[in-house]
Amino acid sequence: MKMVKFIFAVGLCAITFSVSAQQGYSTFVDDAVRFSQSTTSGTARFIGLGGANTSLGGDISSISGNPAGLGFYNKSAWSISPVLRFGEFNANYGGVENNDFGANLQVPNGGMVFHKRFEEYSGSKWISGTFGIAYNQKTSFYNTIDYRGSLIGGENNIPYDFVDYTLQPFINPDGSYINYPSEAAIEPDFLSNPYSDLASLTGLLTIFPAGEGYEVDRYDFDQIGDVQQTERILRTGGVTTLDLSYGANYNDKLYLGAGLNINFINYTETRTFRETPSNDILNYLELTDRKEISGAGVGVTVGAIYKPIQMVNIGVSYTSPTFIGMDEIQEIQLDAIYFNEQDASAEIVNEVPSYSFVIPQKVSGGATVFLSKYGFVTADVEWVDYASARFNSNDGAFANGEPDVSNNLASALNYRLGVEGRLDIFRVRAGYALFGNPYSENTFEQNRSTVSGGVGIFKNGFSADLTYSLNSFNNPAITPYAGAASVSSESKISAFRLTLGKTF
């Protein structure tokens, strides 16, 4: 028999009672980094160059990168870029190593540019202008953390498992059970501890008479054994922009551009946590925690590229802070599967009041040196002010007050380097990107970098480029619940990106 009960908790902040140990401000810090970072995005050509695009032009990526690069176009064009990602994920929980693999298919980039050459008899040195519209996934959230481990005994041979975690609100500081005068007196403590409430509704916590009152205890208080734990955390979505940009060419020496960036954040995290105890009462419990965050906001990018001599480009661009209005919903379901077939399930649906997030500003500078008709070398330096990221709410979304993440974050420099070789219609590229640590000193070292390489052809206005890139980084430590051992993990995301384009 399966008992199902739904609880709707509207107006609470899901993050304040998430089963993740990334609770409180640490959750906000990690989200601030997640929503603020950009990876090597754009077309296969620019990703093959390590994402260095500040001083280059003539590519759809210029619409979302440095819009001054649109001034290099002399024809209208379109392109589209599907990508296939493969993930290798490694995790360590209590000394137990676990490896996992996954795949993800998307079309994260595409756009069109419309070129117009100004009339030659106008007498102006403005040669042409190009308008571009594109969508571009600046950051992919695709990631997986998969771990497993065992809890063997503990104090008084009681493993500190998830059930024991839900029992803690009913334990005195000296370790004794709180004695309540009535069952009704226990209810406020259940309501203020949602996971304890779920445990009660599924029979993992029980209320029993004790002396002249009542106490709360585990379902298996008389036969506690070892516990096997597993969890799979799957993250999907990304930060995608719809960009409207314009770039102009002044005398084939100076290229200026500006763009409107409409940002969209879509983030989904699904955590599936399972415990299997060594007793003959409970087969296993499974906690499924699904969080969805979505938002939209507007920013602007301006840029310039200057050619001091024919073989050199120098570029700079600035992207403003972006105000994002955010919506969040969390669904938490706890299933208890018993050997006596009296299975139970309970669910919380939590709609978080609206809040906002400010994506920090960034400034990029770069240079390109052309090697005649045989190719070029290009490099970028990008400064991102992560410490200026902000969460705000006028609707009480944050139970403990608006979080100040600035103390845990710092500004960072990102470095990108790329080289392209040309022979007739063929192109060969290689690139490397090193991303500065967004976390402040002694907080966490992310160690994020990307290596890339690719090939391409260009003939009669048609281009086809294929690039492979490998993005490696450490994940912030997580725990299955407060007080449990932490999980360290690292991810390596391989991506094959194909860009097809045509001038018209």
C-alpha positions in Angstrom: 0.0 0.0 0.0 1.3 3.4 -0.8 0.3 6.5 1.2 0.7 9.8 -0.7 0.4 13.2 1.0 1.3 16.6 -0.5 2.3 19.6 1.4 2.4 23.0 -0.3 4.7 25.4 1.4 4.4 28.7 -0.5 6.4 31.7 0.5 9.3 29.9 2.1 12.9 30.0 0.7 13.7 26.6 -0.6 17.4 27.2 -0.2 17.1 27.7 3.6 16.0 24.1 4.1 17.6 22.3 1.2 19.0 18.8 1.9 22.2 20.0 0.3 24.9 21.0 2.7 25.4 24.0 0.4 23.0 25.7 2.7 22.7 29.4 3.5 25.3 31.7 2.1 27.5 29.0 0.6 24.6 28.1 -1.8 24.3 31.7 -2.9 28.0 32.1 -3.4 28.1 29.0 -5.7 25.0 30.2 -7.6 26.6 33.7 -8.0 29.6 32.1 -9.6 27.5 29.7 -11.7 25.3 32.5 -13.1 28.2 35.0 -13.7 30.8 32.8 -15.4 31.1 32.6 -19.2 32.9 29.8 -20.9 34.4 29.6 -24.4 31.2 30.2 -26.3 30.2 31.1 -29.8 31.0 29.4 -33.1 33.4 26.5 -33.6 35.9 28.9 -35.1 36.2 31.1 -32.0 36.1 28.2 -29.6 38.9 26.6 -31.6 40.9 29.8 -30.8 40.3 29.4 -27.1 37.4 31.8 -27.1 39.7 34.8 -27.9 37.5 37.2 -30.0 38.0 40.7 -28.6 40.3 41.9 -31.5 38.9 39.6 -34.2 35.9 40.2 -36.4 34.0 38.8 -39.3 32.3 36.0 -37.3 28.8 35.5 -35.9 30.4 35.3 -32.4 31.1 39.0 -32.7 27.4 39.7 -32.1 27.6 38.4 -28.6 31.3 39.1 -27.9 32.8 42.4 -29.2 30.2 43.9 -31.5 32.9 46.1 -33.1 33.9 42.9 -35.0 30.7 43.2 -37.1 32.4 46.1 -38.9 34.8 43.6 -40.6 31.9 42.0 -42.6 31.6 42.9 -46.3 28.6 40.6 -47.0 25.6 39.4 -45.1 25.8 35.9 -43.6 24.3 33.3 -41.4 25.6 30.4 -39.3 24.4 27.7 -36.9 26.4 25.7 -34.4 25.1 22.4 -32.8 27.3 20.8 -30.1 27.6 17.3 -28.6 29.0 17.2 -25.1 30.5 14.2 -23.2 31.1 14.4 -19.5 33.5 12.5 -17.3 32.7 13.0 -13.7 34.8 11.9 -10.7 33.7 12.0 -7.1 35.2 11.0 -3.7 32.9 10.4 -0.7 34.6 9.1 2.5 37.5 7.8 0.5 35.3 5.9 -2.0 36.0 6.9 -5.6 33.2 6.9 -8.2 33.3 7.6 -11.9 30.4 8.5 -14.1 29.8 9.5 -17.8 27.1 11.3 -19.6 26.2 13.1 -22.9 24.3 16.2 -23.9 23.2 17.5 -27.3 22.3 21.2 -27.9 22.3 23.9 -30.5 23.7 26.8 -28.4 24.6 29.3 -31.1 23.2 30.7 -34.3 22.6 34.0 -35.9 22.5 36.3 -38.9 24.2 39.5 -40.0 22.9 42.1 -42.5 25.6 44.1 -44.1 25.2 47.5 -45.8 27.9 49.4 -47.6 27.5 53.2 -47.4 27.4 55.2 -50.6 30.9 56.1 -51.8 29.9 59.6 -53.0 28.8 60.6 -49.5 32.3 61.9 -48.8 32.4 60.2 -45.4 35.1 57.8 -44.2 32.4 55.6 -42.7 32.6 52.6 -45.1 29.9 50.2 -44.0 27.7 49.0 -41.1 26.5 45.6 -40.2 23.5 44.6 -38.0 23.5 41.2 -36.3 21.1 39.2 -34.3 22.1 36.0 -32.6 21.3 33.6 -29.7 24.3 32.4 -27.8 24.7 30.1 -24.8 27.4 31.9 -22.8 27.5 29.2 -20.1 26.4 25.6 -20.0 25.4 24.2 -16.6 25.7 20.6 -17.8 27.3 18.7 -15.0 26.9 15.5 -12.9 28.1 14.5 -9.5 27.6 10.8 -8.7 28.9 9.3 -5.5 28.4 6.3 -3.1 29.7 5.3 0.3 29.0 3.5 3.5 28.3 4.6 7.1 29.6 2.0 9.6 28.6 2.6 13.1 29.3 5.8 15.0 28.7 7.0 18.5 26.9 4.2 20.4 27.1 2.3 17.1 24.5 4.7 15.5 25.5 5.9 12.0 24.7 9.5 11.5 22.5 8.8 8.5 19.7 10.9 7.0 17.1 9.6 9.4 19.3 10.6 12.4 19.7 14.1 10.7 15.9 14.5 10.7 15.7 13.4 14.3 18.0 16.2 15.6 15.3 18.9 16.2 13.8 16.6 18.8 17.1 16.0 20.7 18.2 18.1 23.7 21.8 19.5 23.7 22.8 16.8 26.2 21.6 14.1 23.8 18.4 13.2 25.6 15.0 13.2 23.9 12.8 16.3 24.2 9.7 15.3 26.2 6.5 17.1 24.9 3.3 17.4 26.9 1.2 16.4 24.0 1.4 15.2 20.4 0.0 18.6 19.3 3.0 20.3 21.0 5.4 18.4 18.6 3.7 19.8 15.5 5.5 23.2 15.4 8.9 21.5 15.4 7.8 19.4 12.5 6.5 22.3 10.6 9.7 24.3 11.1 11.9 21.4 9.9 10.5 20.3 6.5 12.7 17.2 6.1 11.7 16.0 9.6 8.1 16.5 8.6 8.7 14.4 5.5 10.3 11.7 7.6 7.4 11.7 10.0 4.8 11.4 7.1 6.7 8.4 5.7 7.1 6.6 9.0 10.9 7.2 9.4 10.3 9.1 12.6 7.7 8.0 15.1 5.9 9.6 18.1 5.5 7.4 21.1 4.4 7.8 24.7 7.2 8.4 27.2 6.5 9.0 30.9 3.8 11.7 31.2 4.4 13.0 27.6 5.6 12.1 24.2 8.9 11.8 22.4 10.1 11.4 18.8 12.5 8.6 17.8 13.7 6.7 14.7 11.6 3.9 13.1 14.5 1.4 13.9 15.4 2.5 17.4 15.9 -1.1 18.5 17.9 -2.4 15.5 20.4 0.1 14.0 22.9 -1.2 11.5 25.2 0.0 8.7 24.0 2.2 5.9 24.8 2.4 2.2 24.4 5.8 0.6 24.3 6.9 -3.1 23.4 10.2 -4.7 23.3 11.5 -8.3 23.2 15.2 -8.9 22.3 16.3 -12.4 22.6 19.9 -13.5 21.3 21.2 -16.8 20.5 24.5 -18.5 22.6 27.6 -19.1 22.9 31.4 -19.5 21.7 32.2 -23.0 21.6 35.6 -24.6 19.6 37.0 -27.4 21.9 39.7 -28.8 21.1 42.6 -31.1 24.3 44.4 -32.2 25.6 46.9 -34.7 29.1 47.4 -35.9 30.6 50.0 -38.2 33.8 50.4 -40.2 35.6 53.7 -40.3 38.2 54.0 -43.0 39.3 50.3 -42.6 41.2 51.5 -39.4 38.6 51.8 -36.6 35.7 49.6 -35.9 33.1 50.5 -33.4 30.1 48.5 -32.1 27.4 48.3 -29.5 24.9 45.6 -28.6 21.8 44.9 -26.5 22.1 41.6 -24.6 18.9 40.0 -23.4 20.0 37.4 -20.9 18.0 34.3 -20.0 19.0 32.0 -17.1 17.5 28.5 -17.0 18.9 26.2 -14.3 17.7 22.8 -13.2 19.3 20.7 -10.5 17.9 17.2 -9.7 19.3 15.4 -6.7 18.4 11.8 -6.1 19.7 10.5 -2.8 19.2 6.9 -1.6 20.0 5.2 1.7 19.9 1.4 2.2 20.1 0.4 5.8 21.1 -3.1 7.0 17.9 -4.0 8.8 14.8 -6.0 8.1 12.3 -3.0 8.4 13.2 -0.5 5.7 14.4 -1.7 2.3 15.6 1.9 1.4 14.6 5.5 1.4 14.9 7.8 -1.6 14.9 11.6 -1.5 14.4 13.4 -4.8 15.1 17.2 -4.7 14.4 19.1 -7.9 15.1 22.8 -8.1 14.3 25.0 -11.1 15.5 28.6 -11.5 14.7 30.9 -14.4 15.2 34.5 -15.0 15.6 37.3 -17.6 17.3 40.6 -17.8 19.0 43.1 -20.1 22.6 44.4 -20.4 24.7 46.2 -23.0 28.1 45.6 -24.6 30.2 48.2 -26.4 33.5 47.7 -28.1 36.2 49.0 -30.4 38.9 47.5 -32.6 41.7 49.5 -34.0 44.3 48.7 -36.7 47.5 50.7 -36.0 49.1 48.8 -38.9 47.7 46.4 -41.4 48.9 43.3 -39.7 47.8 44.2 -36.1 44.4 44.5 -34.5 43.9 45.9 -31.0 40.4 45.4 -29.4 38.6 46.3 -26.2 35.0 45.6 -25.0 32.9 46.4 -22.0 29.8 44.5 -20.8 27.6 46.2 -18.2 26.2 44.7 -15.0 23.0 42.9 -15.9 19.9 42.9 -13.6 18.1 39.5 -13.7 14.6 38.9 -12.3 14.6 35.4 -10.9 11.8 32.8 -10.2 12.4 29.6 -8.3 10.5 26.5 -7.5 11.6 23.4 -5.5 9.9 20.0 -5.4 11.1 17.6 -2.7 9.7 14.0 -2.5 10.7 11.4 0.1 9.9 7.7 -0.5 10.2 5.0 2.1 10.1 1.5 0.8 9.5 -1.0 3.6 9.9 -4.8 3.6 6.3 -5.2 4.9 5.1 -3.4 1.7 3.6 -0.5 3.7 5.5 2.0 1.5 5.0 5.7 2.0 5.6 8.9 0.0 5.4 12.6 0.9 6.1 15.7 -1.1 6.7 19.4 -0.6 6.2 21.9 -3.4 7.9 25.2 -2.5 7.4 28.4 -4.6 10.1 30.9 -3.6 9.1 34.6 -3.7 10.7 36.5 -6.6 14.2 37.8 -6.2 16.8 39.4 -8.4 20.5 38.8 -9.2 23.0 41.1 -10.7 25.5 39.6 -13.2 28.7 41.5 -12.7 30.4 43.7 -15.3 33.4 42.6 -17.3 36.1 44.3 -19.4 38.1 42.5 -22.2 41.2 43.6 -24.1 43.0 41.7 -26.8 45.4 41.8 -29.8 45.8 39.9 -33.0 48.9 39.6 -35.2 48.3 38.5 -38.8 51.0 36.3 -40.5 50.3 37.5 -44.0 47.9 35.1 -45.7 49.0 32.2 -43.6 47.0 32.8 -40.4 47.3 34.8 -37.2 47.9 34.6 -33.4 45.3 36.2 -31.1 45.1 36.7 -27.3 42.6 38.1 -24.8 42.6 39.2 -21.2 39.2 39.5 -19.5 38.5 41.1 -16.1 35.3 40.0 -14.3 34.2 41.6 -11.1 32.6 38.6 -9.3 32.6 40.4 -6.0 30.0 42.8 -7.3 27.4 40.0 -7.8 24.3 40.7 -5.8 21.1 39.0 -4.7 18.1 41.1 -3.7 14.4 40.6 -2.9 11.5 42.9 -2.1 9.2 39.9 -1.4 11.1 38.3 1.5 12.7 35.5 -0.5 15.6 35.2 1.9 14.7 33.9 5.3 18.0 35.1 6.8 18.2 38.4 5.1 19.7 39.3 1.7 23.0 37.4 1.4 26.2 39.3 1.0 28.4 37.1 -1.3 31.1 39.6 -1.8 33.2 38.4 1.1 33.5 35.0 -0.6 34.1 36.2 -4.1 36.9 38.2 -5.8 37.5 39.8 -9.2 39.4 37.5 -11.6 41.4 37.6 -14.8 40.7 35.2 -17.6 43.3 34.5 -20.3 42.6 33.2 -23.8 45.1 32.4 -26.6 44.5 31.1 -30.1 46.3 30.5 -33.3 45.0 29.8 -36.8 46.9 28.5 -39.8 45.6 28.8 -43.4 46.4 27.0 -46.6 44.2 27.7 -49.5 40.6 26.9 -48.4 41.7 25.0 -45.3 42.0 26.2 -41.7 43.6 24.6 -38.6 43.2 26.1 -35.1 44.3 25.6 -31.6 43.5 27.4 -28.4 43.8 27.5 -24.6 41.8 29.4 -22.0 42.7 29.8 -18.3 40.0 31.1 -16.0 40.9 33.0 -12.9 39.5 31.7 -9.6 36.2 33.6 -8.8 36.4 32.6 -5.1 38.3 34.7 -2.6 41.5 33.5 -1.0 41.2 30.3 1.1 37.5 29.8 0.0 37.8 27.3 -2.9 40.1 26.8 -5.8 38.2 26.0 -9.0 41.1 25.3 -11.4 39.1 25.9 -14.5 40.7 25.7 -18.0 39.8 24.8 -21.6 42.0 23.4 -24.4 40.7 23.3 -27.9 41.6 22.5 -31.5 39.7 22.4 -34.8 39.7 22.4 -38.5 37.6 24.2 -41.1 37.1 25.1 -44.8 36.0 28.3 -46.5 35.1 28.3 -50.2 32.7 30.4 -52.3 31.1 32.0 -49.2 30.5 28.7 -47.5 32.2 27.7 -44.3 32.3 24.5 -42.2 34.2 24.3 -38.9 34.6 21.5 -36.5 36.2 22.0 -33.0 36.9 19.8 -30.1 37.3 21.4 -26.6 37.9 20.0 -23.2 36.7 22.0 -20.2 38.1 20.9 -16.8 37.2 22.2 -13.3 36.7 21.3 -9.6 33.3 21.4 -8.1 32.6 23.1 -4.7 32.3 20.5 -2.0 28.8 19.2 -1.1 27.3 16.9 1.5 24.2 14.8 1.3 22.8 16.6 4.5 24.1 18.8 7.3 26.7 17.1 9.4 27.6 14.3 6.9 31.0 13.8 5.3 31.7 16.1 2.3 32.0 15.1 -1.3 34.9 16.3 -3.4 34.5 16.1 -7.2 35.9 17.2 -10.5 34.4 17.3 -14.0 35.8 17.1 -17.5 33.4 18.2 -20.3 34.4 17.3 -23.8 32.5 19.0 -26.6 32.4 18.6 -30.4 31.0 21.7 -32.1 30.1 22.0 -35.8 29.4 25.4 -37.3 27.9 25.8 -40.8 27.7 29.2 -42.4 27.1 31.0 -45.7 27.4 34.5 -47.0 24.6 36.0 -49.1 
